[in-house]
């Protein structure tokens, strides 16, 4: 294992080095939180694909393939569909807003009264997303070093917190680009063909497994529908995803770069399911489906290649963890703390001469949220339930007011607030009565949120014409008060 250990150690050291390099570039709030809004198509596509394809998509995707066969691709497939929908239909408009958070967008659209409540919901979602990603370090380091769970979480989490705190989005962008390459080589170019060959090829896999393993809908229609509600719609509104859209240097980059990333996700989904199916042939009686990835890597790959593929799994976890961490800190600082102390600047307003202090403040919040994430990850046992709570609250509470604001002129601030509150309460109540993993909370939470939004919006006065006019100007990218931002960008 010495060669494999060397590969992993070099990889982790490289992540820290990039964090230090990114610190030299992050001199303003814009540079620190959204990489100066200067990413070109190549870097934008790679980093967007990296953040949405985390440990759940890699380790969990292979596990679903082990359990259900090719239809196990649906979870990651719906993530790719969500990213494609966001990129094609909404990303150009989102990029032109020149904001930092989803709550700032809601303030612009509805007149400045939706921020704190929506910020709290988004903060809970991003915190749980970061926590569940951090817990995954325990699985990977256990395979690598037979390491204690708590030590593994502290080690992996500390590295992510360190490079994220140092350079903000610039460091995360650089590390995510490396992680994208490592995942592509490790999972798609190495593990996928090796797993299929070891399993005897597709003909042997079909001969040894039940026919339902090759049924595209074998996982079940209701499960697929739930994946669409949670993951496809979740991709449309998550702060971690929007914050990457804000890094694009132009609306065209956001649209077409995101389309490339979404297409890559579809390929990655199928690859994970095929690897899991091959693992079922090789190891038909594993105790847990989630052990399939680690088992096939540990037992079937040659020295060196094994280290690279495990580095790919580590890269998947780190990219999602770091993206969720900076999103969590950005929301906590800009949408909650700044508003509570009355120091928030209007969305999109020019940055003052206090840029350095703002960078220090955001850096401090990343460190603080990072410590909270590591502590929560150590204390938490059920990862699936935590992630389900996060996505249920996100979709049930925020999907309707966000998409309603983008698509329906008649929506009002009162309707948006009612939608968040009613949807959130419905989700929490139904999770308490039907169970966290039940489908009813997200189904009925979303319906109640939609009903409250439409009813209250129609019963209240329309949004002020001046607010809507300013909103339309921002969507079109014509607001003269926006800061002029550099257009030269890394490719």
N, C-alpha and C positions, 0 to 999 in steps of 0.2 A: 504493500500500500504506500510505500515511500514516494513513488512517483505521483500517485494520486494526491497525496497530502501536499506535495510541492505545488501541483497545479492549483489546488484550492487556496493555499497560503498566498501564492503570487496573485491570484485573482482578488482576494480580499485586500491585500496591500495596494493593489492598483485602484480599488474603489476609494480607499482613503487618500491616495495621492491625487485623484481627480477632485475630491472634495477640497483639498488644499488649493489646487489650481483654480477651481471655481470661485473660491473666496476672493481671489484677486480681481475677478470680473464683476462681482456683485457689489456695486458701489451705490446703487439707488434702489428704491422700493421696486421699481419696474424690473430692474435687472435681477433682484433677489427673488421676487415672487413669480414673474412670468418671463424670465430670461430676456428682458428687454423687448419682448414681442418681435423677435428677430429671427426665428427659426425658419430655414428654408425647407423645401419639400422632403429632402432625404432625411434630415435629422428629425423633422416633425413626424414623418411616417414611422420611423424606427422607434422613437420614444413613445408615441401614442400606442403602438402595438405592444411595447414593453409593459406599459402600466396596466393595460386591461388584461394581459395574459400573466396572471400571477400563479401562486402556488396551487390555488383551487383549480385553475385551468390546466396546470401541468400534472401535478400529483393526483388531484381530484378527477381530472379528465381521463387519465389512464385508469383510475379506479372504476369510473363509470363504464369504460370500455370493457374492463374485466368482468363487471357485473352484468352488463346488458348487451355487450357486443357493439356493433357499429352505431346503433341508436344512442349509445352513451355519448356520442359527439354533440347531442342537442344542447347541453348546457353551455358549452363554449361556443357552439354555433349561434345561439341566440345572443350571446355577447357580441359576436361579429356582426350580426344583423342590426343590433342596436347602434353600433359604431357606424355602420354604413348609413343608417337612417339619419343619425345625427349629422354626419358629414355632408350628405347630399341635400338634406332639407333645411338644416338649421345652423350649421357651423359658420357659414359666411356671415350671417346676421349677428351671431354671437361674437365673432371676432371683431366686427366693426363697432361693437359697443364700447370697447376699450375699458372694461371694468376688471375687477380682481376676483369677485365672488358672485355666486348665483343670487345672493340676497341683494347685492347692489343692483343687479338687473331688475329684480322685483321692485326695488325702490324707484328706479327710473321709470318703469312701466306704470306703476300704480300711484306714484306721488310721494314716496318716502315714508310709508307707514307699515311696511311688511317685514322689515329687516331682522329685528331681534328674534321673533318667534320662528321664522324660517331659518335663521342662523342657528338656533338651538337644535332644531331637527337635523339640519345638515351637519352640525358638529357631532351629534351622537352617531350619525351614519359613518362619517369619516373616521371617528375614533374607533368604532367597532371594526371597520375595515382594516385599519392599521393593526389592531390587536390580533385579529385572526391571521393576518399575514405574518405577524411576528411569532405567533405560536408555531407556525410551520417550520421555523428554524430548528425546533427540537427534533422533528422527524429527520431532517437532513443531517444534522450534526450527530445524531444517534447512529446513523448508517456510517458516517465518516469516522467518527472518533469514539463511538460508544459513550457519549457524553451525557451527563446528568441533564434532565429536562430544564431545570432552572438556569444552570450554567449556559446551556445552549441558547436559551432565549436572551439572556443578558449579553452574551457574546455577539450574536447576530444583530440584536436590536441596537447595541452600542455602536456598531460599525455604521449602521444606517443613520442613526441619530447624529453621529459625528460628521459624516460627509454632508448630510442635509443641513445641519446647523452651520457648517463652515461656509458653504457656497450657495445655499438655497437652490433655486430652480436651475441655475447654471450647472452646479455640481450634479444634481439629479438628472439633468438632460445628458450630460456627458457619460455618467455611469449607466443610464438607461440605454444609450446607444451601444455601449459595449455589451450590456446584458442582452440586447436584441440580437447581436451577432452571435454571442455565445449560445443563446437559446436556439437560434436557427441551425447552427452547426451541430450542437449537441443533441437536440431532439429530432429535427427533421432530417438532417444529413447523415447522422450516425445511428442513433438509437432506433429510429423507425425501420430502416432496411435491415439492420442486424437482428432486430426482434422478429421480423417476418421470416428471415432466412432460418433463424434458430428454431422457429415454430414449424418449419418444413414448407413454407410458402402458403399461398392462399388456398390451394387445392387441399393441402393437408389440414389447414385450419377448418375448412368447410366440412371435411370428412369427420373430424373429431368433435365438433361442437354442434349443438342443436340448431335447427334452421332459424329459430328466432334471433340468434346472435347476428344474423345477416339481414334482418328485417329493419328497414330504415325507421319504422314507427314502433319498434318492439318495446321501447321504454314506456309507451302509453301516451295517448292523446292528452289526457288531463295533465300529466307531468310536463309535457311539451308546452301546453298552454300556460301553465304556471311559470315555467322558465321564461316565456315571452313577457309575461306581466312583470316579473321581478327583474330579469337581467336586461332584456331589450329596452324596456322603458327606463330601467335604472341607468343605463348608459346615456340616455337622453338628458338626464338632469343632475347627475352626480357632480359635486364640486371638484373631485379629483380629475374627472374627465374634462370639465369645462376649463379648469385651470390650464390644462394642456392646450385646449383650443386657443386660449388667450396668448399662448407663446408664438402662434403663427405670425409670420411677417405680413401676410395679406389674407384676404378672405378666400382667394383662389388656392393658396397653400393649405388653408384649413379644410377646404372642400375636397380637393383632389388628393392631398396627402392623407387625410382621414379615410378616404375611399380605398386607397392602397392598403392602409393599416387594417381596415375592416375585412378586406379580401384575404389578407394574410391570416387573420383570425379564423376564417372559415377553413383554410388549409390546415392550420394548427389543430382545430377541433377534430377533423377527420384523422389526423396523424395520431393524436392521443387515444382515440377510440380503437384504432388499428393496433397500436402498441399494447393496449389493455387486452384486446382479443387474443393477441399472440401470447401474452402472459397467461391467459386462461388455459391455453393449450399446454404450456410448459409447466405451470403450477396450478393444477385444477382445484386444490384444496387449501388455499391460503386462508388464514384466520380472518383477515379483513381485506376487502377489496382495495382499500387505500394503501396496503402494503405492496401492491403489484409493481408500482414504479420502482421503489427501492429494491425489491427482490430481483427483478429482471436486470437492473443495473449492476447490482452487487455480484450476481452469479453468472451472468452471460457476457459481460463486456470485458475486453482485454485491458490490461494495465495502461494507464494514461488516458485511454478513451473513457474509462470509468470515471476518472477524475474530472474530465471535461464535461461529461453528461451530468454528474452531480453538481458541477459548477453551474450548468445550465438551469438545474432545478433551483439552486441558490439564487441565481440571477432572476428567475421568475418571481421568487418570493420577495427579493430585495426591491425590485422595480415597483411592485404594487405597494409594498410597505412604505417606501420613501415617498411615493406619490400621494398616498393617503395621509402620511404624516404632515407634509407641507400643506395639504388641503385643510387638515384638521387645525393646524396652527394658524393658517390664514383666516379661517372662519372665526376661531376663538378670539383672535386679536382684532380683526377689522369689523366683524359683524356683531360681536358680543361685547368684548371688553371696551372697545372704543366708543360704542354707543352708550353703554352704561355709564361711562364717565364723561359723556357729552363731548368727545373729542373727534368724532368722525367727520371726515371731509366729504363733501358731496361726491357721489360716484362720478368718476371720470374727470374730476377737477384737476388742474395742473398741480404737480408736486411742489411743495414749498422748498425753502432752503434747508429744511430739517431732514433731508433725505438720509443722512448718515444715522441720525437718531432713529428714524423709521426702520432702517435696516437692522440696527441693534435691537429694536423692540421686537421685530419679527423673528430675528435670530433667537432671542430669549424665549419666545413663545414656542418655537420648534423644539428647543431643549426641554422646556417644561412639559409640553405635550408628549415628547419622546419618553421622558421618565414615567409619565402617567401610562403610556402605552405599554412599556416594559413591565411595570408593576401590575397592571390589569391582566396582561398576558400570563404572568406567573400565577396569578390567583384564579384565572378562569380555566374551566375544564372542557365545557361543551362548545366547540368552535362553531359547529353547524347552527346551533340555536342562536349564538351571538350574531352571526352573519345574517340569519333569517330575520331577527329583530331589526337589524340595521336596514335591510332592504325593504322590509314591510313598512317601516316608518317613512323611509324615503319616498317610495312609490305611493303609499296611501296618503301621505301628508303633503307632498310637494309636487307631484307630477301634474295635477290639474291646474294649480295656479301658475306654474311655469309655462306649460304648453298653452294654457288659456291666454296668458299674457302675450304670447307670440302670435297666436292665431285668431283671437276673438277680441275685437275692438271694444265690445260692450262690457267686458269684465272690469270690475271695480276693486278698489283696495279692500272694501268691506267684504266683498265676495271672496277675495284671495285669503283674507284672514280667517273667514268662516270655513273655507275649504281646508286650510291647514289644521285648524283646531278640530273640526268635526271628523276629518279623515284620520288624524292622529289618535283621537280618543276612540274611534271605532276600531282601529287596528289594535290598540292596547287592550281594549275590552274583549275583543274576539280572541286575541292570543291568550288571555287569562281564562276564557271559558272553553275554547275549543283546542287549546294547546298551541305552543309556539310554532310547531312544524306543520300545522293544519293549513289548508289552502284558503279557508274562509276569511281569515283576517285581511289578506291582500285583496281578495275579490270584493268583499262588501265594504272594506275601507275605501277602496278606490271609487266604488259607486256612490257611497255617501259623500265623499269629497266632491265628486262631480255635481251631485244634486245640490249641495250647499253652495257651491260656486255659482251655478246658474241661477238658483232661486234668489240668493242674496244680491247678486249683481243686478238682476232685473228689478229688485225691490228698492235699490238705492240709486242715488243720482249718478249719471255717467261720469267717468273720469274727466277732470277738467281739460278743456280743449287745448290749453297751453301745454299741459303735461304730455298729452298725446302728440302734439306737434313736435315738442322737443324729443319725444321718444322716436318718432318717425325719422327725424333728422339724424339721430344717433344710429338707428338701424341702417340708414343709407350711408353712414360714414361721412356726413357733411357738417357735423357740429364744429363750428369754428373755435370753440373753447377747448377742444381736445388738445393734448400735448402733441407737438410734432415729434414723431419717433423716427429713429434712423431706419433706413430701408436696406442697407447692406446687411447681409446675413450669411451665417455659415450654411453651407449646403449639406 
